[in-house]
Amino acid sequence: MAEGLLKDMARDSFDVFSAGTHPSKVHPMSTAVMAEDGIDISEHTSDFIDDYLNKGINIVITVCDSADSLCPSFPGDVERIHWSIDDPFQGWDIRKNKMDSYRETRDILKKNIKELIKNHL
């Protein structure tokens, strides 16, 4: 969700990549709540973080505490930003009553990304 929001909100101001220590497919409920905002992330993927260690990344954002503790050190002058956001994932089943936790995560990310853009552009 963070990748889709940042690409949408910052347009071409940043090169945006999504990576993780345990990358996975995008949950259908994430795709659904992003579609509510007109953002299509249905084809998004997450790559292994190690694939980006030597790509000249200058800002690394982690969005959950486990990612923050497991994220490797990037070489060079890299700004590390951590947002401690609860992961809405509770399994791969799709239940309408769980949509609100995905919406809450989306809205927290949106707020944080607005602040990021304000401070970096």
Rosetta silent file (secondary structure, phi, psi, omega in degrees, C-alpha in Angstrom):
SEQUENCE: MAEGLLKDMARDSFDVFSAGTHPSKVHPMSTAVMAEDGIDISEHTSDFIDDYLNKGINIVITVCDSADSLCPSFPGDVERIHWSIDDPFQGWDIRKNKMDSYRETRDILKKNIKELIKNHL
SCORE:     score description
SCORE:     0.000 S_00000001
   1 L     0.000  -39.429 -178.590    0.000    0.000    0.000 S_00000001
   2 H   -61.754  -42.650  178.755    2.830    2.402    0.839 S_00000001
   3 H   -60.002  -48.343 -178.984    4.383    2.004   -2.598 S_00000001
   4 H   -61.991  -42.544  179.168    1.084    2.682   -4.359 S_00000001
   5 H   -66.205  -45.354 -178.053    0.303    5.706   -2.205 S_00000001
   6 H   -65.205  -41.128  177.171    3.754    7.236   -2.533 S_00000001
   7 H   -62.466  -39.854 -178.788    3.792    6.774   -6.310 S_00000001
   8 H   -72.041  -44.442 -173.045    0.333    8.343   -6.546 S_00000001
   9 H   -79.563  -33.196 -177.080    0.889   11.210   -4.106 S_00000001
  10 H   -98.807   -6.721 -177.523    4.455   12.195   -5.067 S_00000001
  11 L    53.737 -121.140 -175.399    4.067   11.454   -8.780 S_00000001
  12 L   -96.892   15.957 -176.961    7.542   11.510  -10.343 S_00000001
  13 L   -74.676  -22.610 -179.951    9.337   13.154   -7.412 S_00000001
  14 L  -134.104  150.151  163.627   10.740    9.878   -6.110 S_00000001
  15 L   -88.156  124.102 -172.530   11.747    6.524   -7.530 S_00000001
  16 L  -115.811  132.466  177.926    9.704    4.157   -5.373 S_00000001
  17 L  -131.122  150.500  175.864   10.422    0.505   -4.700 S_00000001
  18 L  -117.325  123.518 -179.528    8.767   -1.997   -2.413 S_00000001
  19 E  -143.134  162.596  179.683   10.968   -4.539   -0.711 S_00000001
  20 E  -155.010  167.935  177.230   10.926   -6.602    2.407 S_00000001
  21 L   -77.191  -24.084  175.386   12.804   -9.034    4.547 S_00000001
  22 L  -137.655   70.843 -174.634   10.089  -11.611    3.764 S_00000001
  23 L   -62.870  150.994 -177.540    8.469  -10.381    0.531 S_00000001
  24 L  -149.112  179.191  175.104    5.116  -11.749   -0.479 S_00000001
  25 L   -75.000  166.191  178.992    2.249  -11.099   -2.837 S_00000001
  26 L   -81.119  132.336 -179.759   -0.137   -8.221   -2.242 S_00000001
  27 L   -68.782  137.466  179.655   -3.155   -9.157   -0.158 S_00000001
  28 H   -56.622  -29.791  178.925   -6.473   -8.830   -2.046 S_00000001
  29 H   -72.981  -31.125  173.115   -7.877   -6.673    0.760 S_00000001
  30 H   -64.186  -44.507  178.460   -4.978   -4.221    0.318 S_00000001
  31 H   -59.875  -41.597 -178.141   -5.809   -4.088   -3.386 S_00000001
  32 H   -66.160  -45.510 -178.083   -9.486   -3.485   -2.571 S_00000001
  33 H   -71.597  -28.712  175.830   -8.958   -0.609   -0.119 S_00000001
  34 H   -71.900  -35.582  176.834   -6.480    1.063   -2.463 S_00000001
  35 H   -62.013  -30.558  176.147   -9.010    0.773   -5.293 S_00000001
  36 L   -59.863  -28.036  177.605  -11.404    2.757   -3.085 S_00000001
  37 L   -97.591    8.945  178.038   -8.922    5.636   -3.512 S_00000001
  38 L    77.210   21.510 -179.060   -8.573    5.000   -7.246 S_00000001
  39 L  -113.414  123.249 -178.745   -5.105    3.421   -6.949 S_00000001
  40 L   -96.016  112.268  176.553   -4.466    0.103   -8.674 S_00000001
  41 L  -115.073   17.926 -174.300   -1.855   -2.033   -6.901 S_00000001
  42 L   -63.199  -24.221 -179.999   -3.085   -5.354   -8.281 S_00000001
  43 L  -102.669    4.905 -178.489    0.157   -5.908  -10.210 S_00000001
  44 L   -71.961  151.191  175.630    2.503   -4.737   -7.450 S_00000001
  45 L  -135.052  166.579  173.449    5.081   -7.059   -5.962 S_00000001
  46 L  -117.005  134.843 -178.722    7.554   -6.884   -3.128 S_00000001
  47 E  -102.675  168.828  174.186   11.205   -7.705   -3.778 S_00000001
  48 E   -71.697  133.510 -177.843   13.925   -8.893   -1.427 S_00000001
  49 H   -56.245  -34.684 -178.732   15.500   -5.926    0.363 S_00000001
  50 H   -61.081  -23.583  178.890   18.983   -7.233   -0.430 S_00000001
  51 H   -65.556  -16.329 -174.468   18.302   -6.557   -4.135 S_00000001
  52 H  -110.953    1.769 -175.252   18.451   -2.809   -3.376 S_00000001
  53 L   -59.231  -33.583 -176.898   21.492   -2.570   -1.114 S_00000001
  54 L  -116.217   34.586 -178.344   23.774   -1.249   -3.853 S_00000001
  55 L  -103.315    7.066  179.212   21.278    0.748   -5.921 S_00000001
  56 L    76.923   26.296  178.688   22.069    4.200   -4.498 S_00000001
  57 L   -64.436  135.339  178.737   18.955    4.383   -2.348 S_00000001
  58 L  -115.224   -9.445  173.045   18.964    7.544   -0.229 S_00000001
  59 E  -135.733  128.073  175.345   15.756    7.119    1.801 S_00000001
  60 E  -120.769  124.505  179.668   14.631    3.835    3.354 S_00000001
  61 E  -114.071  125.180  171.963   11.217    3.698    4.990 S_00000001
  62 E  -106.950  143.947 -173.726   10.190    0.786    7.173 S_00000001
  63 L  -117.771    2.245  173.595    6.532    0.474    8.097 S_00000001
  64 L  -144.202  156.787 -173.762    6.500   -2.212   10.771 S_00000001
  65 H   -63.946  -37.187  179.800    8.672   -2.917   13.795 S_00000001
  66 H   -67.030  -38.296  177.303    9.934   -6.291   12.586 S_00000001
  67 H   -64.455  -38.539  179.762   11.055   -4.762    9.274 S_00000001
  68 H   -62.983  -42.150 -177.975   12.821   -1.993   11.162 S_00000001
  69 H   -76.036  -26.167 -177.894   14.780   -4.451   13.292 S_00000001
  70 H   -97.263  -10.838 -176.557   15.606   -6.767   10.370 S_00000001
  71 L   -65.484  128.863  179.495   16.382   -4.155    7.716 S_00000001
  72 L   -71.387  165.987  176.152   20.033   -4.316    6.683 S_00000001
  73 L   -79.798  129.301  176.238   22.279   -1.266    6.665 S_00000001
  74 L   -88.606  141.210  179.421   22.396    0.485    3.327 S_00000001
  75 L   -72.310  154.130  176.255   25.773    1.864    2.249 S_00000001
  76 L    87.625 -164.667 -177.674   26.337    5.588    1.960 S_00000001
  77 L   -89.489   88.903 -175.388   24.361    8.494    3.316 S_00000001
  78 L  -111.828  127.402  174.294   20.930    6.912    3.736 S_00000001
  79 E   -83.181  123.264  177.358   18.081    8.494    5.668 S_00000001
  80 E  -100.693  126.541  177.502   16.223    5.830    7.654 S_00000001
  81 E  -121.916  131.384  178.124   12.582    6.567    8.438 S_00000001
  82 E  -123.104  128.736  173.594   10.503    4.214   10.550 S_00000001
  83 L  -115.790  114.060 -179.303    6.735    4.246   10.874 S_00000001
  84 L   -82.336   93.165 -176.203    5.490    1.789   13.489 S_00000001
  85 L  -118.049  130.861  177.520    2.225    0.707   11.857 S_00000001
  86 L   -64.073  133.403  177.691    0.280   -2.394   12.828 S_00000001
  87 L   -76.839  124.440 -179.056    0.136   -4.911    9.994 S_00000001
  88 L   -75.675   -9.447 -176.548   -3.520   -5.618    9.136 S_00000001
  89 L   -61.240  126.682  176.530   -2.617   -9.079    7.792 S_00000001
  90 L  -136.800   31.814 -177.486   -4.437  -11.878    9.629 S_00000001
  91 L   116.457  170.576 -174.468   -4.260  -14.584    7.007 S_00000001
  92 L   -89.526   -2.452  177.829   -5.085  -14.882    3.347 S_00000001
  93 L   -72.016  157.048 -178.191   -8.837  -15.247    3.729 S_00000001
  94 L  -112.524  113.729  178.275  -11.000  -12.351    2.651 S_00000001
  95 L  -127.415  125.208 -178.346  -13.528  -11.154    5.202 S_00000001
  96 H   -57.030  -31.715 -177.710  -15.446   -7.939    4.773 S_00000001
  97 H   -72.232   -8.698  177.367  -15.367   -7.382    8.548 S_00000001
  98 H   -97.427   -4.338 -176.806  -11.542   -7.096    8.360 S_00000001
  99 H   -61.802  -34.270 -177.396  -11.581   -4.331    5.732 S_00000001
 100 H   -61.492  -35.519  178.714  -11.567   -1.569    8.338 S_00000001
 101 H   -67.439  -34.427  175.772   -8.105   -2.579    9.597 S_00000001
 102 H   -70.036  -38.983  176.717   -6.790   -2.332    6.019 S_00000001
 103 H   -64.001  -41.629  179.267   -8.476    1.052    5.596 S_00000001
 104 H   -61.697  -44.551  177.918   -6.940    2.246    8.862 S_00000001
 105 H   -60.931  -46.360  177.890   -3.480    1.156    7.695 S_00000001
 106 H   -56.894  -44.903 -176.207   -4.005    2.898    4.337 S_00000001
 107 H   -69.201  -36.287  175.345   -5.087    6.105    6.053 S_00000001
 108 H   -65.305  -45.564  177.659   -2.114    6.098    8.458 S_00000001
 109 H   -59.079  -43.720 -179.541    0.242    5.546    5.526 S_00000001
 110 H   -59.616  -44.247  178.717   -1.429    8.371    3.603 S_00000001
 111 H   -62.575  -46.715 -179.634   -0.959   10.765    6.536 S_00000001
 112 H   -64.912  -38.239 -179.941    2.696    9.794    6.963 S_00000001
 113 H   -68.809  -37.232  175.284    3.392   10.085    3.234 S_00000001
 114 H   -58.258  -43.446  179.524    1.854   13.579    3.124 S_00000001
 115 H   -66.796  -41.769  177.587    4.284   14.598    5.867 S_00000001
 116 H   -58.653  -47.431 -179.730    7.197   12.915    4.081 S_00000001
 117 H   -62.740  -43.894  179.227    6.436   14.770    0.851 S_00000001
 118 H   -58.900  -38.572 -176.020    6.071   18.064    2.708 S_00000001
 119 H   -85.678  -14.962 -174.687    9.488   17.592    4.357 S_00000001
 120 H  -118.215   -2.666  178.691   11.388   16.303    1.302 S_00000001
 121 L  -116.958    0.000    0.000   10.076   18.321   -1.647 S_00000001
